[in-house]
């Protein structure tokens, strides 16, 4: 596995620790994420799973930390759970793109230690199609 991939996994993994919230079917930290920005800074986050659709994935939690650091451009993103690396869900992929279209070039760590740019996971994105119509 590439050292840069392994180092992000190593930063996210210790954040995993299922925390029970208001009820036994509500929890946090079953998924953790780490982001390396284009500037080389690292931000992390954990998921929060609650009812009524108000929870969120680990990636947006890490992105919120990144934005607090006044950054919007990612270089690499990884999410992990007890079973290993998870590919970002569709909602997270879309969120990353809407934070900055430059994130299309960010590497997403996939199961097995593979990587792919976000653009490969979001082909023919509506924002890029919209830009080509107006440009």
C-alpha positions, 0 to 999 in steps of 0.5 A: 500500500502507498505510504500516503494512503497508509498514513491517512488510514492510520490517522482515521482508525484510532477515532473508531469507537462506537459511542452510544447516544440517546438510545441503543440504536443511535451511535457515533464514531462507527466510521472515521475519516481523514482528509489531506488537503492540497496544502498538506494539512490533515483534518479528521471526523467521525459519523453520527448516526441518529434518527430522523435523517439528522445524522451525518457521515464522517467525511462531512465532519472532517470537511467541516474541520477543514473549512474551519481551517479556511481550506476547501481543496482536498488532495486525498480522502479516506473513510474507515470502519471496523471492517476496513476502508469504505468508499465515500457514499454518493451524498459525500461525493456530491458534498465534496464536489460542491465544496470545491470543483477542484476536489474532482482531482482529489484521490478517494481511497477505496477498499483494497488500498486502491485510489481513484480521483473523485471525478471517476466516481462522479462522471458527467457531474451536473456542475461541470456540465452547467459550466460548459454551457455558460462558458 
